[in-house]
Amino acid sequence: MSDRRRRFKRGLLLLLLIAACTAIWFLRPFPPNETALKAMQGGEGITVTDYGEWVVFEGGRSFDPSVILYPGARVTPESYAPLARLLAGYGHRVYIARMPFNLAIADIQRADELLKNFPDQPFVIGGHSMGGAMAARYAAFHPDRFSGVFFLAAYPDKRGDLSQTQLPVLSLLGTRDGIVNSQKFEAGKSFLPTQAVYMSIEGGNHSQFGSYGMQEGDYPAIISAQDQWQQTAAALEQWMLQTMLR
């Protein structure tokens, strides 16, 4: 083998190694913190069941609609346990998707399973960050199957255009969010119905919709994570009550 060919093979192997290391770094998940792991434990009237592809939270009472939540990029479903427990406490069954590589874009159709298995069950669908955008894409192709769509520090793109639907929409954004691009967020409003509701969580940030620590690039929140979860759950509950009265 010539020296030139050896150098080419070594260079190619080096490039492949760099690409593999980059992929491994990018796909590193944001692990749930201690608070999230504690919230994953059943008790106090809340049942938590990990079915592999779904983590499900249920309270002792049951009210429609059930909630489908797509996680943000690289965020594990367990990281949303504190918020899910609060929603289950209001009586809603909460399904948090476990996505391939923790990326909702890798399996946008994940909700197919729930719609097939529970054809008569009212659902709202939404998500955090990338998960919200992917949930909107799914809802755009199944608008008659949902009672509403919600966004947690997220916005739709053209493929998630809901502007011509009558779906109730709730968008929540912390005033200390350092991740969401404000220009893209504003542009995303053109893909939502005119009746969409926008709410700000004063002092909340991007990371505290979940429970996985501080995301790089985010701004420090000036309210506690518990306060942000409670405000988020209360806003979702009020919105869901209104959607079911339509």
PASEBA-1860 file (N, C-alpha, C; in nm, 3 decimals):
! residues 246
1> MSDRRRRF> 0.085/-0.120/0.000/0.000/0.000/0.000/0.089/0.125/0.000 ~ 0.059/0.220/-0.087/0.141/0.340/-0.097/0.120/0.430/0.023 ~ 0.222/0.517/0.048/0.211/0.613/0.159/0.091/0.705/0.140 ~ 0.065/0.741/0.016/-0.047/0.831/-0.012/-0.180/0.766/0.027 ~ -0.192/0.637/-0.004/-0.316/0.566/0.029/-0.331/0.550/0.179 ~ -0.217/0.522/0.247/-0.222/0.510/0.393/-0.265/0.641/0.457 ~ -0.210/0.752/0.408/-0.247/0.882/0.463/-0.396/0.911/0.441 ~ -0.446/0.871/0.323/-0.588/0.891/0.294/-0.676/0.812/0.390
9> KRGLLLLL> -0.639/0.686/0.414/-0.718/0.602/0.504/-0.713/0.656/0.647 ~ -0.594/0.700/0.689/-0.582/0.756/0.824/-0.666/0.883/0.837 ~ -0.663/0.967/0.733/-0.742/1.089/0.736/-0.891/1.060/0.741 ~ -0.932/0.958/0.662/-1.073/0.920/0.661/-1.117/0.868/0.797 ~ -1.033/0.783/0.858/-1.065/0.729/0.990/-1.073/0.841/1.094 ~ -0.983/0.940/1.081/-0.984/1.052/1.174/-1.114/1.132/1.160 ~ -1.155/1.155/1.035/-1.280/1.229/1.012/-1.400/1.153/1.067 ~ -1.401/1.021/1.048/-1.510/0.939/1.101/-1.512/0.942/1.253
17> LIAACTAI> -1.393/0.940/1.313/-1.384/0.946/1.459/-1.436/1.079/1.511 ~ -1.397/1.187/1.444/-1.445/1.320/1.484/-1.596/1.329/1.471 ~ -1.649/1.276/1.359/-1.794/1.279/1.338/-1.867/1.199/1.445 ~ -1.811/1.082/1.480/-1.873/0.998/1.582/-1.871/1.067/1.718 ~ -1.759/1.128/1.752/-1.749/1.198/1.881/-1.845/1.317/1.887 ~ -1.857/1.387/1.772/-1.950/1.501/1.767/-2.093/1.454/1.787 ~ -2.129/1.342/1.721/-2.265/1.288/1.735/-2.292/1.245/1.878 ~ -2.194/1.178/1.940/-2.210/1.134/2.078/-2.228/1.254/2.170
25> WFLRPFPP> -2.149/1.359/2.147/-2.162/1.479/2.231/-2.298/1.543/2.213 ~ -2.341/1.557/2.086/-2.468/1.625/2.059/-2.586/1.548/2.116 ~ -2.577/1.415/2.113/-2.690/1.333/2.156/-2.688/1.304/2.306 ~ -2.592/1.360/2.378/-2.592/1.340/2.523/-2.722/1.394/2.581 ~ -2.796/1.313/2.655/-2.923/1.362/2.709/-2.902/1.453/2.829 ~ -3.001/1.539/2.853/-3.006/1.613/2.978/-3.073/1.521/3.079 ~ -3.000/1.468/3.175/-3.060/1.370/3.266/-3.152/1.437/3.367 ~ -3.252/1.365/3.416/-3.339/1.420/3.519/-3.260/1.444/3.647
33> NETALKAM> -3.292/1.552/3.716/-3.223/1.577/3.842/-3.294/1.504/3.957 ~ -3.245/1.525/4.076/-3.297/1.452/4.192/-3.445/1.479/4.215 ~ -3.487/1.603/4.192/-3.629/1.638/4.209/-3.716/1.559/4.112 ~ -3.670/1.547/3.988/-3.747/1.473/3.888/-3.754/1.325/3.923 ~ -3.642/1.269/3.968/-3.641/1.127/4.004/-3.734/1.099/4.122 ~ -3.739/1.192/4.215/-3.831/1.176/4.328/-3.975/1.183/4.280 ~ -4.003/1.272/4.184/-4.139/1.286/4.132/-4.181/1.164/4.052 ~ -4.085/1.084/4.007/-4.116/0.961/3.933/-4.170/0.852/4.024
41> QGGEGITV> -4.155/0.869/4.154/-4.203/0.768/4.247/-4.354/0.783/4.265 ~ -4.425/0.672/4.268/-4.569/0.677/4.293/-4.598/0.716/4.436 ~ -4.722/0.748/4.462/-4.762/0.784/4.597/-4.840/0.913/4.599 ~ -4.902/0.942/4.713/-4.983/1.063/4.731/-5.093/1.072/4.626 ~ -5.150/0.956/4.593/-5.261/0.952/4.499/-5.222/0.951/4.353 ~ -5.091/0.949/4.324/-5.043/0.951/4.186/-4.976/0.818/4.153 ~ -5.015/0.760/4.040/-4.953/0.637/3.991/-4.865/0.671/3.871 ~ -4.742/0.622/3.874/-4.647/0.645/3.764/-4.609/0.509/3.706
49> TDYGEWVV> -4.628/0.495/3.574/-4.597/0.368/3.508/-4.509/0.395/3.387 ~ -4.395/0.326/3.381/-4.304/0.339/3.268/-4.328/0.221/3.174 ~ -4.389/0.250/3.058/-4.418/0.146/2.959/-4.309/0.136/2.853 ~ -4.198/0.201/2.875/-4.090/0.200/2.777/-4.101/0.317/2.683 ~ -4.195/0.312/2.590/-4.212/0.421/2.494/-4.293/0.536/2.552 ~ -4.361/0.511/2.663/-4.441/0.615/2.729/-4.421/0.606/2.880 ~ -4.413/0.722/2.943/-4.419/0.730/3.089/-4.553/0.794/3.121 ~ -4.635/0.723/3.200/-4.774/0.765/3.221/-4.798/0.800/3.367
57> FEGGRSFD> -4.861/0.916/3.388/-4.898/0.963/3.521/-5.050/0.966/3.531 ~ -5.102/0.909/3.640/-5.246/0.907/3.662/-5.277/0.943/3.806 ~ -5.385/1.019/3.826/-5.431/1.052/3.959/-5.545/0.961/4.000 ~ -5.594/0.980/4.121/-5.702/0.896/4.170/-5.835/0.923/4.102 ~ -5.850/1.043/4.047/-5.971/1.077/3.973/-5.933/1.099/3.828 ~ -6.030/1.100/3.740/-5.999/1.111/3.598/-6.091/1.210/3.530 ~ -6.029/1.311/3.467/-6.104/1.411/3.392/-6.043/1.424/3.253 ~ -6.129/1.447/3.155/-6.082/1.472/3.019/-6.033/1.617/3.009
65> PSVILYPG> -5.941/1.641/2.915/-5.877/1.546/2.824/-5.751/1.486/2.885 ~ -5.701/1.380/2.822/-5.568/1.330/2.856/-5.464/1.415/2.783 ~ -5.342/1.412/2.833/-5.236/1.500/2.784/-5.124/1.418/2.722 ~ -5.086/1.453/2.600/-4.968/1.394/2.534/-4.859/1.500/2.532 ~ -4.743/1.465/2.587/-4.632/1.560/2.595/-4.510/1.506/2.521 ~ -4.461/1.583/2.422/-4.337/1.552/2.353/-4.224/1.631/2.419 ~ -4.119/1.564/2.467/-4.009/1.634/2.535/-3.926/1.721/2.441 ~ -3.851/1.812/2.501/-3.757/1.893/2.426/-3.637/1.810/2.381
73> ARVTPESY> -3.557/1.867/2.292/-3.443/1.796/2.236/-3.345/1.756/2.346 ~ -3.310/1.628/2.346/-3.212/1.568/2.437/-3.262/1.563/2.582 ~ -3.390/1.588/2.602/-3.445/1.584/2.738/-3.521/1.453/2.756 ~ -3.494/1.384/2.864/-3.559/1.256/2.891/-3.700/1.279/2.945 ~ -3.791/1.182/2.926/-3.928/1.200/2.975/-3.935/1.216/3.126 ~ -3.843/1.152/3.198/-3.844/1.163/3.344/-3.826/1.307/3.392 ~ -3.762/1.389/3.309/-3.736/1.527/3.348/-3.863/1.611/3.359 ~ -3.974/1.562/3.305/-4.101/1.634/3.313/-4.192/1.577/3.421
81> APLARLLA> -4.137/1.490/3.505/-4.217/1.426/3.610/-4.282/1.526/3.706 ~ -4.212/1.631/3.752/-4.278/1.724/3.845/-4.401/1.791/3.784 ~ -4.391/1.834/3.659/-4.506/1.896/3.592/-4.616/1.793/3.570 ~ -4.579/1.673/3.528/-4.679/1.569/3.501/-4.755/1.531/3.628 ~ -4.685/1.527/3.741/-4.752/1.495/3.867/-4.859/1.599/3.901 ~ -4.828/1.725/3.877/-4.925/1.830/3.904/-5.048/1.816/3.814 ~ -5.026/1.788/3.687/-5.138/1.770/3.595/-5.221/1.647/3.631 ~ -5.152/1.539/3.672/-5.224/1.419/3.716/-5.305/1.449/3.842
89> GYGHRVYI> -5.252/1.537/3.926/-5.325/1.577/4.045/-5.455/1.649/4.014 ~ -5.458/1.716/3.898/-5.582/1.780/3.853/-5.679/1.678/3.793 ~ -5.631/1.555/3.773/-5.718/1.449/3.722/-5.694/1.409/3.578 ~ -5.589/1.463/3.517/-5.561/1.431/3.377/-5.457/1.320/3.367 ~ -5.483/1.224/3.280/-5.382/1.122/3.251/-5.278/1.185/3.159 ~ -5.151/1.172/3.195/-5.043/1.238/3.120/-4.953/1.132/3.059 ~ -4.934/1.140/2.928/-4.846/1.049/2.855/-4.724/1.128/2.807 ~ -4.607/1.094/2.859/-4.483/1.159/2.814/-4.409/1.062/2.723
97> ARMPFNLA> -4.380/1.105/2.602/-4.317/1.017/2.503/-4.167/1.000/2.533 ~ -4.120/0.877/2.518/-3.976/0.850/2.521/-3.931/0.838/2.376 ~ -3.858/0.937/2.328/-3.823/0.946/2.187/-3.689/0.881/2.156 ~ -3.671/0.831/2.034/-3.540/0.779/1.994/-3.434/0.889/2.005 ~ -3.323/0.857/2.068/-3.214/0.953/2.088/-3.260/1.078/2.163 ~ -3.376/1.070/2.229/-3.434/1.184/2.301/-3.457/1.303/2.208 ~ -3.498/1.274/2.085/-3.527/1.377/1.986/-3.665/1.353/1.927 ~ -3.758/1.443/1.951/-3.895/1.426/1.902/-3.900/1.422/1.750
105> IADIQRAD> -3.805/1.487/1.685/-3.804/1.488/1.539/-3.778/1.348/1.482 ~ -3.724/1.259/1.566/-3.693/1.123/1.521/-3.816/1.033/1.517 ~ -3.927/1.077/1.578/-4.049/0.995/1.577/-4.170/1.084/1.599 ~ -4.196/1.170/1.504/-4.309/1.263/1.515/-4.441/1.188/1.529 ~ -4.449/1.070/1.467/-4.574/0.994/1.466/-4.596/0.911/1.592 ~ -4.519/0.933/1.695/-4.528/0.851/1.816/-4.671/0.846/1.871 ~ -4.746/0.954/1.859/-4.882/0.958/1.915/-4.978/0.866/1.842 ~ -4.940/0.813/1.725/-5.028/0.720/1.652/-5.078/0.608/1.743
113> ELLKNFPD> -4.987/0.556/1.824/-5.020/0.443/1.911/-5.135/0.476/2.005 ~ -5.131/0.594/2.064/-5.236/0.632/2.159/-5.369/0.656/2.088 ~ -5.364/0.723/1.974/-5.489/0.749/1.901/-5.554/0.620/1.855 ~ -5.471/0.522/1.820/-5.524/0.392/1.776/-5.582/0.314/1.893 ~ -5.511/0.314/2.006/-5.555/0.234/2.121/-5.671/0.296/2.197 ~ -5.685/0.429/2.188/-5.791/0.499/2.262/-5.868/0.590/2.166 ~ -5.942/0.531/2.073/-6.007/0.610/1.967/-6.113/0.707/2.018 ~ -6.170/0.681/2.135/-6.276/0.768/2.186/-6.227/0.863/2.295
121> QPFVIGGH> -6.098/0.859/2.325/-6.044/0.941/2.433/-6.008/1.081/2.383 ~ -6.059/1.187/2.445/-6.016/1.322/2.409/-5.871/1.345/2.452 ~ -5.792/1.404/2.365/-5.652/1.434/2.394/-5.622/1.580/2.360 ~ -5.529/1.638/2.437/-5.456/1.755/2.391/-5.312/1.709/2.370 ~ -5.243/1.773/2.278/-5.104/1.736/2.250/-5.019/1.862/2.252 ~ -4.896/1.848/2.297/-4.806/1.961/2.299/-4.668/1.917/2.339 ~ -4.583/2.013/2.365/-4.448/1.976/2.403/-4.364/2.096/2.439 ~ -4.245/2.064/2.483/-4.148/2.163/2.527/-4.042/2.181/2.419
129> SMGGAMAA> -4.015/2.306/2.382/-3.908/2.337/2.288/-3.929/2.261/2.156 ~ -3.829/2.184/2.111/-3.846/2.108/1.987/-3.969/2.018/1.993 ~ -3.998/1.964/2.111/-4.114/1.876/2.125/-4.244/1.946/2.089 ~ -4.254/2.075/2.121/-4.374/2.150/2.087/-4.390/2.166/1.936 ~ -4.279/2.195/1.869/-4.282/2.210/1.723/-4.323/2.079/1.655 ~ -4.270/1.967/1.707/-4.302/1.837/1.647/-4.446/1.795/1.679 ~ -4.494/1.830/1.798/-4.634/1.801/1.832/-4.728/1.878/1.740 ~ -4.690/2.002/1.706/-4.771/2.082/1.614/-4.775/2.018/1.475
137> RYAAFHPD> -4.661/1.967/1.431/-4.658/1.899/1.300/-4.754/1.780/1.301 ~ -4.753/1.706/1.411/-4.842/1.589/1.418/-4.988/1.634/1.419 ~ -5.019/1.735/1.501/-5.157/1.782/1.511/-5.207/1.839/1.379 ~ -5.116/1.898/1.300/-5.157/1.957/1.173/-5.214/1.852/1.078 ~ -5.172/1.727/1.094/-5.222/1.618/1.009/-5.338/1.543/1.074 ~ -5.367/1.575/1.201/-5.477/1.507/1.272/-5.559/1.609/1.351 ~ -5.599/1.720/1.291/-5.664/1.827/1.368/-5.796/1.785/1.431 ~ -5.865/1.690/1.369/-5.995/1.648/1.421/-5.983/1.552/1.539
145> RFSGVFFL> -5.860/1.512/1.569/-5.841/1.412/1.674/-5.800/1.473/1.807 ~ -5.780/1.605/1.808/-5.733/1.669/1.931/-5.827/1.778/1.978 ~ -5.830/1.794/2.108/-5.911/1.900/2.169/-5.832/2.030/2.181 ~ -5.701/2.024/2.158/-5.618/2.143/2.165/-5.471/2.110/2.152 ~ -5.391/2.214/2.133/-5.245/2.201/2.119/-5.180/2.305/2.210 ~ -5.075/2.263/2.282/-5.007/2.358/2.371/-4.857/2.360/2.343 ~ -4.798/2.475/2.371/-4.655/2.496/2.348/-4.591/2.546/2.477 ~ -4.485/2.480/2.519/-4.406/2.523/2.634/-4.271/2.570/2.580
153> AAYPDKRG> -4.251/2.701/2.577/-4.127/2.757/2.522/-4.102/2.701/2.383 ~ -4.203/2.708/2.298/-4.196/2.647/2.166/-4.284/2.726/2.069 ~ -4.267/2.696/1.940/-4.348/2.760/1.837/-4.353/2.668/1.716 ~ -4.456/2.678/1.634/-4.467/2.591/1.517/-4.387/2.646/1.399 ~ -4.360/2.557/1.304/-4.304/2.600/1.176/-4.409/2.574/1.068 ~ -4.371/2.594/0.943/-4.468/2.580/0.834/-4.528/2.441/0.828 ~ -4.450/2.338/0.861/-4.501/2.201/0.856/-4.596/2.172/0.972 ~ -4.601/2.262/1.069/-4.695/2.248/1.179/-4.799/2.358/1.176
161> DLSQTQLP> -4.837/2.399/1.056/-4.931/2.510/1.038/-5.071/2.472/1.088 ~ -5.116/2.540/1.191/-5.249/2.516/1.248/-5.342/2.635/1.225 ~ -5.299/2.730/1.144/-5.371/2.857/1.131/-5.511/2.842/1.073 ~ -5.533/2.738/0.995/-5.664/2.720/0.932/-5.753/2.624/1.010 ~ -5.710/2.586/1.128/-5.791/2.497/1.212/-5.865/2.579/1.317 ~ -5.958/2.514/1.383/-6.031/2.577/1.493/-5.979/2.526/1.628 ~ -5.861/2.467/1.627/-5.806/2.409/1.750/-5.773/2.517/1.853 ~ -5.813/2.498/1.978/-5.764/2.585/2.084/-5.613/2.567/2.100
169> VLSLLGTR> -5.542/2.676/2.118/-5.396/2.671/2.131/-5.355/2.756/2.251 ~ -5.264/2.701/2.331/-5.205/2.775/2.443/-5.054/2.776/2.426 ~ -4.995/2.894/2.436/-4.850/2.910/2.426/-4.798/2.975/2.554 ~ -4.708/2.905/2.623/-4.649/2.955/2.747/-4.500/2.980/2.726 ~ -4.453/3.095/2.772/-4.312/3.131/2.755/-4.266/3.208/2.877 ~ -4.152/3.167/2.933/-4.094/3.239/3.046/-4.029/3.369/3.001 ~ -4.039/3.472/3.083/-3.979/3.600/3.047/-3.827/3.598/3.055 ~ -3.770/3.494/3.117/-3.625/3.480/3.127/-3.573/3.369/3.035
177> DGIVNSQK> -3.649/3.336/2.932/-3.607/3.231/2.838/-3.490/3.282/2.754 ~ -3.379/3.208/2.759/-3.263/3.246/2.680/-3.239/3.156/2.561 ~ -3.329/3.061/2.536/-3.311/2.964/2.429/-3.398/2.996/2.308 ~ -3.524/3.029/2.331/-3.617/3.055/2.220/-3.574/3.180/2.145 ~ -3.567/3.168/2.013/-3.536/3.281/1.926/-3.661/3.368/1.915 ~ -3.654/3.491/1.963/-3.773/3.577/1.970/-3.830/3.608/1.832 ~ -3.744/3.624/1.732/-3.794/3.653/1.597/-3.868/3.533/1.540 ~ -3.814/3.413/1.560/-3.881/3.292/1.511/-4.009/3.266/1.590
185> FEAGKSFL> -4.007/3.300/1.718/-4.128/3.284/1.799/-4.240/3.372/1.744 ~ -4.207/3.497/1.714/-4.308/3.589/1.660/-4.354/3.542/1.522 ~ -4.260/3.496/1.439/-4.296/3.447/1.306/-4.387/3.325/1.316 ~ -4.365/3.243/1.419/-4.445/3.123/1.437/-4.591/3.151/1.465 ~ -4.621/3.271/1.512/-4.761/3.306/1.540/-4.847/3.304/1.414 ~ -4.784/3.324/1.298/-4.860/3.323/1.173/-4.911/3.183/1.139 ~ -4.856/3.081/1.205/-4.899/2.944/1.182/-4.999/2.895/1.287 ~ -5.047/2.987/1.369/-5.143/2.951/1.474/-5.277/3.020/1.448
193> PTQAVYMS> -5.385/2.961/1.499/-5.517/3.023/1.481/-5.523/3.160/1.550 ~ -5.612/3.244/1.503/-5.624/3.378/1.561/-5.668/3.373/1.706 ~ -5.734/3.263/1.746/-5.782/3.253/1.883/-5.677/3.196/1.979 ~ -5.555/3.175/1.931/-5.449/3.122/2.017/-5.427/3.215/2.137 ~ -5.399/3.153/2.251/-5.376/3.227/2.376/-5.227/3.224/2.408 ~ -5.171/3.342/2.435/-5.029/3.353/2.469/-5.017/3.402/2.613 ~ -4.938/3.331/2.692/-4.919/3.368/2.831/-4.771/3.370/2.865 ~ -4.731/3.468/2.944/-4.593/3.477/2.991/-4.586/3.433/3.136
201> IEGGNHSQ> -4.481/3.360/3.168/-4.454/3.324/3.307/-4.344/3.417/3.356 ~ -4.383/3.514/3.435/-4.290/3.618/3.480/-4.178/3.556/3.564 ~ -4.055/3.576/3.517/-3.939/3.525/3.590/-3.903/3.382/3.558 ~ -3.984/3.315/3.477/-3.954/3.176/3.440/-3.857/3.171/3.323 ~ -3.787/3.060/3.309/-3.693/3.045/3.197/-3.729/2.924/3.112 ~ -3.638/2.883/3.026/-3.662/2.771/2.935/-3.650/2.637/3.006 ~ -3.544/2.623/3.084/-3.510/2.493/3.143/-3.611/2.447/3.247 ~ -3.674/2.540/3.317/-3.758/2.503/3.430/-3.898/2.454/3.392
209> FGSYGMQE> -3.927/2.438/3.263/-4.047/2.364/3.229/-4.024/2.216/3.259 ~ -3.896/2.177/3.254/-3.857/2.043/3.295/-3.781/2.051/3.426 ~ -3.711/1.942/3.457/-3.634/1.935/3.582/-3.505/1.860/3.554 ~ -3.416/1.929/3.480/-3.291/1.866/3.438/-3.171/1.959/3.455 ~ -3.187/2.065/3.531/-3.078/2.158/3.551/-3.082/2.271/3.451 ~ -2.978/2.350/3.452/-2.970/2.470/3.369/-2.917/2.436/3.230 ~ -2.995/2.467/3.128/-2.953/2.442/2.991/-2.859/2.552/2.944 ~ -2.752/2.513/2.876/-2.654/2.611/2.829/-2.721/2.714/2.740
217> GDYPAIIS> -2.696/2.841/2.768/-2.753/2.949/2.690/-2.879/3.007/2.750 ~ -2.938/2.937/2.846/-3.059/2.987/2.910/-3.023/3.095/3.011 ~ -3.121/3.181/3.044/-3.100/3.282/3.146/-3.147/3.228/3.281 ~ -3.081/3.269/3.389/-3.126/3.223/3.521/-3.268/3.271/3.549 ~ -3.350/3.181/3.599/-3.486/3.218/3.638/-3.481/3.298/3.768 ~ -3.582/3.381/3.789/-3.592/3.454/3.915/-3.711/3.405/3.997 ~ -3.771/3.295/3.952/-3.869/3.223/4.032/-3.819/3.081/4.047 ~ -3.870/3.009/4.145/-3.826/2.872/4.166/-3.884/2.781/4.058
225> AQDQWQQT> -3.821/2.665/4.041/-3.874/2.567/3.947/-4.014/2.523/3.990 ~ -4.034/2.504/4.120/-4.165/2.463/4.170/-4.272/2.565/4.134 ~ -4.238/2.693/4.146/-4.332/2.799/4.111/-4.365/2.793/3.962 ~ -4.263/2.770/3.879/-4.287/2.765/3.735/-4.373/2.645/3.698 ~ -4.348/2.529/3.759/-4.431/2.412/3.731/-4.575/2.436/3.773 ~ -4.593/2.497/3.890/-4.728/2.521/3.940/-4.803/2.618/3.850 ~ -4.736/2.724/3.807/-4.800/2.820/3.717/-4.834/2.755/3.582 ~ -4.742/2.671/3.533/-4.764/2.603/3.406/-4.882/2.507/3.416
233> AAALEQWM> -4.884/2.427/3.521/-4.993/2.330/3.539/-5.127/2.401/3.556 ~ -5.129/2.510/3.632/-5.254/2.583/3.654/-5.305/2.645/3.523 ~ -5.212/2.699/3.442/-5.252/2.758/3.314/-5.306/2.651/3.220 ~ -5.239/2.537/3.215/-5.286/2.428/3.131/-5.422/2.376/3.178 ~ -5.439/2.365/3.308/-5.567/2.316/3.362/-5.681/2.411/3.325 ~ -5.660/2.540/3.344/-5.765/2.637/3.311/-5.797/2.634/3.162 ~ -5.693/2.625/3.081/-5.712/2.619/2.935/-5.786/2.492/2.895 ~ -5.750/2.378/2.956/-5.818/2.252/2.922/-5.964/2.255/2.964
241> LQTMLR> -5.993/2.315/3.078/-6.133/2.328/3.119/-6.213/2.405/3.015 ~ -6.152/2.511/2.964/-6.221/2.592/2.864/-6.238/2.517/2.733 ~ -6.136/2.437/2.694/-6.148/2.363/2.568/-6.258/2.259/2.576 ~ -6.278/2.198/2.692/-6.379/2.094/2.705/-6.520/2.152/2.714 ~ -6.529/2.283/2.740/-6.659/2.348/2.747/-6.703/2.403/2.611 ~ -6.614/2.396/2.513/-6.646/2.447/2.379/-6.760/2.368/2.316
END
